[in-house]
Amino acid sequence: MSILGAIKHAIFGDKGILGSGIGAAPAATNQPASTVPAQQAAAAPSASQPAGERPAMPQMASPATPAGAQSGGQPVPEAAPAQSVDVEQLLTQRAHQKGDPHLDWRHSIIDLMKLLDLDPSLKNREELAGELGYTGAKDGSAEMNIWLHRHVFEELEKSGGKVPADLKA
């Protein structure tokens, strides 16, 4: 797993937040095959039907049908939007639980990684810099670390997290 992926996983878990790449695969249903909708079952040929005879296909909504409606006028439930994670609140709670008042995760990529139980070594920060497209010297400088911190929070926001502006500046 990438360093950015590990950060996202530590924040979002396996919720499949947009763009996280973690847990983003659609969940498999635990519905047995015997509960195939009646329309699909009716459309499938049966062994007792003579070859060449097929049941009539059920009427499907036309492309002109407005979104959220079927041809019978019944609304189609839309998928619920992914819930946004309040990143600042989550990290504040985690810092409180850890009980380490010296972690300055709001300003330090190293402390942010420590808070998330990730190795903040230069090697890992160099890898993170590569993942995020950092073009400066990957030497662990303050410039690199500040850039990483800002861009990690920008990526968390792109992945569906709620991030205050001061954490992206």
N, C-alpha and C positions, 0 to 999 in steps of 0.2 A: 504494500500500500504506500502511496506517496505520502510525503510529509503533510502537504495540504489536505490530502484525504484523511489522514489521521487526525488533523486538527478539526476538520468538519465532523468526523465521526465522534470525536470527543464532545463536540457542541451539540450536534443534532441526533446522535445515536443512529439507529437503523431506520429512522422515519422516512428516508428517501426524499429529503428536502430537495426541491428543484435544483438541478445542476450539481448536486453533491457527488453523484456517481456512486454513492454508497447506499445500498438498499433501494436503489431507484427502479429495480425491476418490478414489474407489476406483480402483485401478490397473487399466488395461486389460490383458487377457490377450493374449499374442502367439500364442494358439492359433488355428490356421486353422479356418475354418468347417467343413471336412471332418471335423473330429474331434468333432463334436457327439455327446454321449453316445448310446449305442444306444437308451436308453429314449425320448429325444426324437425320434430318427430314426424309431423304430418307430411313434410316435404321429402322425407327420406323414403326411398322405395322399400316396399316390404317384400319378403320372400313369397308371399301368397299372390302378389300382383303379377299378371302376365308381363313378359318382357315388352318393353316399348310403351307401356302405360305408366304414367306418372300422375300422382295427384296434383291438383291445381296448387300453384305456389300462393302463399298468403300475400295479400296486398301490402306492399311496402309504401312508406311515405315517399312522396315524390321529392325531387330536389327543390321544388318550389315551396315545400312545406316549411313554415318558419321553424327555426331552432327551438327545441323545447316542446314541440307538438308532434303528435302522430296523425295519420290520416283520419283517425276516429275522433280527433279533437282532444284526446287525452294528453296531458303534459308528460313529457319524458323527463325524469329526474336528471339533473345535471350533476356531474361529479363535484364534490365539495372541494373548494380550493384548499391547498396545503396551508396549514396553520403556521403563522410566522412565529419564530422563536425569538424571545427577547434576549439577545445575546448578552447585553450588559447585565441584566438581572441574573441570568444563569451564572455568569462568571463571578458576580458579586457574591452570590450564594455559595458557590464552590470555594471562593477565597475565605469566606466566613467559616465554612465547614472545615477547611484545612487548618485554620487557626494560625496561619503564618502572616503576621501583619507586615512583613518586609517584602512580600511579593507585590511589585508595582506593575501588574499586568496591563494597566491602562496606558503605560508609556513604554514598556519593555517587551520586546519579542521573546527574550530569554525567560522573563518571569511569566509571560503568557504560556509559553511551552511547559514550564515547570508546573504551573497551575493545572494544566491539562495532562500532567503525568507523561509528558513527552521529553525525550532527550534534547536539550537545547545546545548540543555541541556545535562547534563551528562546521563540522562536516554536514550535519543535518540542516543548519541554516544555509549553507552553500547549496544544498540540494533544493531547499525551499525557494531560494533565490532563482535557481534555474527554472523551477516549475512556474514561478510567477513572472518570468521574463526580465529579471533584473539584469541590466547591462553594465553596471559599474563593476569595480573590483570586488571580488567575493573574498574579502579579507577580514570580515567580522567587524568592520569599522562602524562607528556610530551612524554614518550615512546609510550604510547597508541595513543595519538593524532597524533604523527608523523607517526606511522604505518598506522593509518586510512587514513591520507592525501595521503600517497604514494599509498596505495591499492585502494582508490577511483579512482585516476587517472589511475591506471592500468586497473580497471574495465571499465572506460569510454573508454579507448583505445580498449579493447576487444569487446566493444559494437559498434565499428565503429568510434569512435572519433579519431581525430588527436591530439596527445598529445606529446609535446616536452619532451625529456629525462629528463631534469632538474625537471620536475614536478612529475616524477615517482621515483626520487632518494631520 
